Amino acid sequence: MLLLKDIATVVHGRIVGDGETPITGVSSIKDAKAGDITFLTHGSYKRYLPACRASAIILGKDIGTDRLEHINIIVVDNPGLSYIKAAELFLKPGKGAKGVSPLAFVSPGAHVDGEASIAPYVYIGNDAIIRKGVTLFPFVYVGDNAVIDEDTTIYPHVTIYNDVLVGKRVTIHGGTVIGSDGFGYIWDGKRHAKIPQLGNVEIEDDVEVGANVAIDRASLGKTIIRKGAKIDNLVQIAHNVSIGENSIIVAHVGIAGSATIGNNVVLAGQVGVHDHTTIGNNVKAGGQTGITKDVPDNMLIMGTPHMPHREWMKLQHYLKKLPALFERIKKVEQKLHLEEDHD
């Protein structure tokens, strides 16, 4: 349990109300009950305030505190970021007991730090390195020569192939496969000859990888996910791809081989990226965009093949008018035919 004043200190907010109020949890504005703290990030949600039963609410300076006498308030500059800080106070990470379970298999040549937590049915291959603060949940597979750096958490049924390097404070969710062979073949006239996949995958610090993601090893060199990148569930990242720092890759994105994604890029759901394409820094691609060629920095793009967002919006406007235009053309054609018949 925390007091409201403790939370206000963490989020650097100003209390309107009783700072001694006990707070036992965090909830949404519609589901909150006594003891909860909730948050308001957009004025459209103000309609829920009269019925809100929370003990406290985090809101921005622009929302105003009128007619909120029944709820204690923490006023902040950025309610979204303040909510994250408040929620972290109640986060209960699933860390296992330190040490190696007797039901785990650790190869004789592997090194596992005494401060790591290795759950039952984990497999750790030869010469793998598991560093301080790492948590491996049941049925995690770590291949030969792989390195898992400090304070990384890997959830059940994740497969880390040989030679993969995973940085510090990385989170990898269940079912993800990192380091499987890239999809590379050459037709030799009779069959598809497989290209040996001799590279590896490197994941830098503070990356989060969602559930059931596939990140392929490089043909040569490395596939790399740089610091702070966030990858949603069900994403395919092919061989030799580079994902830049703090980029966000949303669910169902497919990135073909040797593509380069810059820093602070956002690829929305179901975006497809052509192989050997370079996407510049700060690019934002809307959902289902098909990126077929290089994209300069700071672009907002949409459509397939991709185009500037304004251009795509104009096309959508014209597309809506096509049925009416078609009808007008039919009438013009009918009129012309009638005139021809009279002639």
C-alpha positions in Angstrom: 0.0 0.0 0.0 1.2 3.5 -0.8 0.0 7.0 0.3 -1.2 9.4 -2.4 1.6 11.8 -1.4 4.2 9.1 -2.1 2.9 8.7 -5.6 2.8 12.5 -6.1 6.5 12.6 -5.2 7.3 10.0 -7.8 5.3 11.7 -10.6 6.3 15.2 -9.6 2.7 16.2 -9.3 0.7 18.7 -7.2 -2.0 17.2 -4.9 -5.5 18.6 -4.7 -7.0 16.8 -1.8 -5.8 14.5 1.0 -2.2 13.3 0.5 -2.6 10.7 3.3 -5.2 8.7 1.2 -4.1 5.1 1.0 -3.7 3.8 -2.6 -3.8 0.0 -3.1 -3.9 -0.4 -6.9 -4.2 1.2 -10.4 -7.3 0.9 -12.6 -9.0 2.5 -15.6 -11.3 5.4 -15.1 -14.4 3.2 -15.8 -13.4 0.2 -13.6 -11.8 2.0 -10.7 -12.9 1.4 -7.1 -12.1 2.8 -3.7 -8.4 2.5 -3.1 -7.5 2.8 -6.8 -5.7 5.6 -8.6 -6.7 6.2 -12.2 -5.7 8.7 -14.8 -7.2 11.0 -17.5 -5.1 11.6 -20.6 -7.8 13.1 -22.9 -10.7 15.5 -22.3 -13.2 13.2 -23.9 -13.0 10.9 -20.9 -14.2 13.7 -18.5 -17.7 12.3 -19.0 -16.8 9.3 -16.8 -15.7 11.4 -13.9 -19.0 11.9 -12.1 -19.5 8.1 -11.7 -15.8 7.4 -11.0 -15.3 5.6 -7.7 -11.4 5.9 -7.6 -9.8 7.4 -4.5 -7.5 9.5 -6.7 -6.9 10.5 -10.3 -3.9 11.8 -12.3 -4.7 14.5 -14.8 -3.1 17.2 -16.8 -3.0 20.9 -16.1 -5.2 21.5 -19.1 -8.1 19.3 -17.9 -9.1 21.5 -14.9 -10.2 20.4 -11.5 -13.7 21.9 -11.3 -16.4 19.7 -9.9 -14.1 16.9 -8.8 -14.6 17.3 -5.0 -15.3 13.6 -4.6 -11.9 12.5 -6.0 -8.4 13.4 -4.8 -6.3 14.7 -7.7 -2.6 14.7 -8.7 -2.1 17.5 -11.3 0.9 16.8 -13.7 2.4 18.1 -16.9 2.1 14.8 -18.8 -0.6 12.4 -17.4 0.4 9.5 -19.8 4.0 9.4 -18.6 3.0 10.0 -15.0 0.6 7.0 -15.2 3.6 4.8 -16.3 5.6 5.9 -13.3 2.6 5.4 -10.9 1.8 1.9 -12.4 5.4 0.8 -12.0 5.1 1.3 -8.3 2.5 -1.5 -8.3 4.2 -3.7 -10.9 4.9 -7.2 -9.6 7.5 -8.7 -12.0 7.5 -12.5 -12.2 11.0 -13.1 -10.9 11.8 -16.6 -9.9 14.0 -17.7 -7.0 17.7 -17.1 -7.6 19.7 -20.1 -8.7 19.2 -23.0 -11.1 16.3 -25.4 -10.7 17.4 -29.0 -10.4 14.9 -29.7 -13.2 16.8 -27.4 -15.6 19.6 -28.6 -17.9 22.8 -26.6 -18.0 25.6 -27.8 -20.2 28.9 -28.3 -18.4 30.6 -25.6 -20.5 27.9 -23.0 -19.8 28.3 -20.2 -17.3 25.3 -19.1 -15.2 25.7 -16.3 -12.7 24.6 -17.1 -9.2 22.2 -14.2 -9.2 20.3 -15.5 -12.2 16.9 -17.3 -11.9 16.7 -20.5 -14.0 13.3 -22.2 -13.9 12.5 -25.9 -14.3 12.8 -27.3 -17.8 15.1 -24.6 -19.1 17.9 -25.8 -21.5 21.2 -23.9 -21.6 23.7 -25.0 -24.3 27.4 -25.4 -24.3 29.5 -22.2 -23.7 26.3 -20.1 -23.3 26.6 -17.2 -20.8 23.7 -16.2 -18.5 24.6 -13.1 -16.5 23.4 -11.5 -13.2 19.7 -10.9 -12.7 18.6 -12.9 -15.8 15.3 -14.7 -15.4 14.5 -17.7 -17.7 11.0 -19.1 -17.3 10.1 -22.8 -18.0 10.8 -24.3 -21.4 13.2 -21.5 -22.5 15.9 -22.9 -24.9 19.3 -21.1 -25.0 21.6 -22.5 -27.7 25.4 -22.9 -27.7 27.5 -19.7 -27.4 24.5 -17.5 -26.8 24.9 -14.6 -24.3 22.0 -13.3 -22.2 23.1 -10.1 -20.4 22.1 -8.6 -17.1 18.5 -8.2 -15.8 16.9 -9.7 -19.0 13.7 -11.6 -18.7 12.7 -14.4 -21.1 9.2 -15.8 -20.8 8.2 -19.5 -21.4 8.7 -21.3 -24.7 11.2 -18.8 -26.1 13.9 -20.3 -28.4 17.3 -18.6 -28.5 19.4 -20.2 -31.2 23.2 -20.6 -31.1 25.4 -17.5 -31.0 22.6 -15.0 -30.4 23.5 -12.0 -28.2 20.9 -10.5 -26.0 21.6 -7.2 -24.1 20.7 -5.8 -20.7 17.2 -5.3 -19.5 15.6 -7.0 -22.5 12.2 -8.6 -22.3 11.2 -11.4 -24.6 7.7 -12.8 -24.5 6.5 -16.3 -24.9 6.7 -18.3 -28.1 9.3 -16.0 -29.8 12.1 -17.6 -31.9 15.4 -15.7 -32.3 18.2 -16.8 -34.5 16.4 -19.3 -36.8 17.7 -19.6 -40.3 17.0 -16.7 -42.7 14.9 -17.6 -45.7 17.5 -17.7 -48.5 17.5 -20.0 -51.6 18.9 -20.0 -55.1 17.3 -22.0 -58.0 19.9 -24.3 -59.5 17.8 -25.5 -62.3 16.4 -28.5 -60.5 15.8 -27.4 -56.9 16.0 -24.6 -54.4 19.5 -24.7 -53.0 19.6 -23.4 -49.5 22.0 -20.5 -48.7 24.0 -21.3 -45.5 23.0 -18.9 -42.7 26.3 -18.3 -41.0 25.6 -15.0 -39.2 23.8 -14.3 -35.9 21.3 -12.0 -34.2 22.2 -9.2 -31.8 19.6 -7.5 -29.5 20.9 -4.4 -27.8 19.9 -3.1 -24.3 16.3 -2.1 -23.3 14.6 -3.9 -26.2 11.2 -5.5 -25.7 10.1 -8.3 -28.1 6.5 -9.5 -28.1 5.0 -12.9 -28.2 5.4 -15.2 -31.3 7.9 -13.0 -33.0 10.5 -14.5 -35.5 13.9 -12.8 -35.8 16.1 -14.6 -38.3 19.8 -14.9 -38.1 21.9 -13.2 -40.8 23.3 -15.0 -43.8 26.6 -13.4 -43.0 27.2 -10.7 -40.4 24.3 -10.0 -38.1 20.6 -9.1 -37.8 20.5 -6.3 -35.2 17.8 -4.8 -33.0 19.2 -1.6 -31.6 18.7 0.0 -28.2 15.2 0.8 -27.0 13.3 -0.8 -29.9 9.9 -2.2 -29.1 8.5 -5.0 -31.2 4.9 -6.1 -31.0 3.5 -9.6 -31.2 3.5 -11.6 -34.5 6.3 -9.7 -36.3 8.6 -11.2 -38.9 12.1 -9.8 -39.1 14.2 -11.4 -41.8 18.0 -12.0 -42.2 20.4 -9.1 -42.0 17.7 -6.6 -41.1 18.7 -3.6 -38.9 16.1 -2.0 -36.6 17.2 1.4 -35.3 17.1 2.8 -31.8 13.7 3.4 -30.2 11.8 2.3 -33.2 8.4 0.7 -32.8 7.3 -2.3 -34.9 3.6 -3.0 -34.5 1.9 -6.4 -34.9 1.9 -8.3 -38.2 4.7 -6.3 -39.7 6.9 -8.2 -42.2 10.4 -6.9 -42.9 12.2 -8.6 -45.7 16.0 -9.4 -45.8 18.7 -6.7 -45.6 16.2 -3.9 -45.0 17.5 -1.1 -42.8 15.1 0.7 -40.4 16.3 4.0 -39.0 15.9 5.4 -35.5 12.6 6.5 -34.0 10.6 4.8 -36.8 7.0 3.7 -36.3 5.7 0.9 -38.6 2.0 0.4 -37.9 0.2 -2.9 -38.1 0.6 -5.1 -41.2 3.2 -2.9 -42.8 5.4 -4.7 -45.4 8.9 -3.7 -46.1 10.7 -4.8 -49.3 14.1 -6.4 -49.1 17.3 -4.2 -49.3 15.1 -1.1 -48.6 16.4 1.7 -46.3 13.9 3.6 -44.2 15.2 6.9 -42.7 15.0 8.2 -39.2 11.7 9.4 -37.7 9.6 7.9 -40.5 6.0 6.9 -39.7 4.1 4.4 -41.9 0.4 3.9 -41.5 -1.2 0.5 -41.2 -0.9 -1.9 -44.2 1.6 0.4 -46.0 3.7 -1.4 -48.6 7.2 0.1 -48.5 8.7 -0.8 -51.9 11.7 1.6 -52.1 13.9 3.8 -49.9 12.1 6.4 -47.6 13.9 9.7 -46.6 14.0 10.9 -43.0 10.9 12.4 -41.3 8.3 11.1 -43.8 4.7 10.2 -43.0 3.7 7.6 -45.5 0.7 5.4 -46.4 -0.7 3.1 -49.1 0.7 0.4 -51.4 3.1 1.2 -53.0 3.8 3.8 -50.3 3.4 7.5 -50.9 3.3 10.7 -48.8 0.3 10.7 -46.5 -1.2 13.8 -48.1 -1.0 12.3 -51.5 -2.7 9.1 -50.2 -5.4 11.1 -48.6 -6.2 12.9 -51.9 -6.4 9.5 -53.6 -8.9 8.2 -51.0 -11.0 11.3 -51.6 -11.0 10.7 -55.4 -11.8 7.0 -54.9 -14.9 7.8 -52.9 -16.1 9.9 -55.9 -15.5 7.2 -58.5 -19.0 5.7 -58.4 -20.6 9.1 -58.9 -18.1 9.9 -61.7 -18.9 6.5 -63.3 -22.6 7.3 -63.3 -22.0 10.7 -64.9 -19.9 9.1 -67.6 -22.6 6.6 -68.3 -25.2 9.4 -68.7 -22.8 11.3 -71.1 -22.3 8.1 -73.2 -26.0 7.5 -73.3 -26.6 11.1 -74.4 -24.0 10.8 -77.1 -25.5 7.6 -78.4 -28.9 9.2 -78.6 -27.5 12.1 -80.6 -25.7 9.7 -83.0 -29.0 7.8 -83.5 -30.8 11.0 -84.4 -28.1 11.9 -86.8 
